[in-house]
Amino acid sequence: MEIWIIGERYRVERRTARWPLVEVYVARDLETDQVVRVKCFAPRLAEDVAFVEMWRDQVTAVRALEAPCVVPILTFGELPNRGLYQVEALPTGIRLTTWAHQIPQGDVLQVVRLVESIAQHMGDLHEQGVAHGALYPGAIFLNETPEGEMLPRFTDWELRALAEAGVVAPAVAGYVAPDPFPDPEQPHTPAADVYALGLIL
């Protein structure tokens, strides 16, 4: 593919995934030389006022968080072709889905302790007024601390806005809470994350 630049700063190098109406790329920050992840949303989503408002609100809230368990969203905006984009730090560690295939069969205690840690960190974010809303195993990366514990880091914060717009990746569909939200001004509720964590466990 042709290499292109976003915001005169991020040089897109290759595509790594394609979701419905979303393409994910690896890019390089020309100012810091760091590798980052870029998600580009189709122009159709940019025309969906409800999606844009929900997406911007969620991304803005996540960027304001100060928590080691959040994969930082570095910037976001509009593309020249009327699509949207967001730039994230490249997640480190291994996905929860990968970890689950590596642990010994029947090690229930280890699983429960890990999910307890994930729930605690997500609960800390809830106390700061932010919920994920579309949590699934692929959105959780695990990083080992010097003490040998697994620190969860959360990504893919845009997925609830996508789900509300009718765009649900197959891997996510089984974890999205089915109940309608009573408050349209606050669609991302902690209850949706509790539902997803129960399924993940």
Secondary structure by P-SEA (a helix, b strand, c coil): cccccccccccccccccccccbbbbbbbcccccccbbbbbbcccccccaaaaaaaaaaaaaaaacccccccccccccccccccccccccccccccaaaaaacccccaaaaaaaaaaaaaaaaaaaaaacccccccccccbbbbbccccbbbbbbcccaaaaaaaaccccccccccccccccccccccccaaaaaaaaaaac
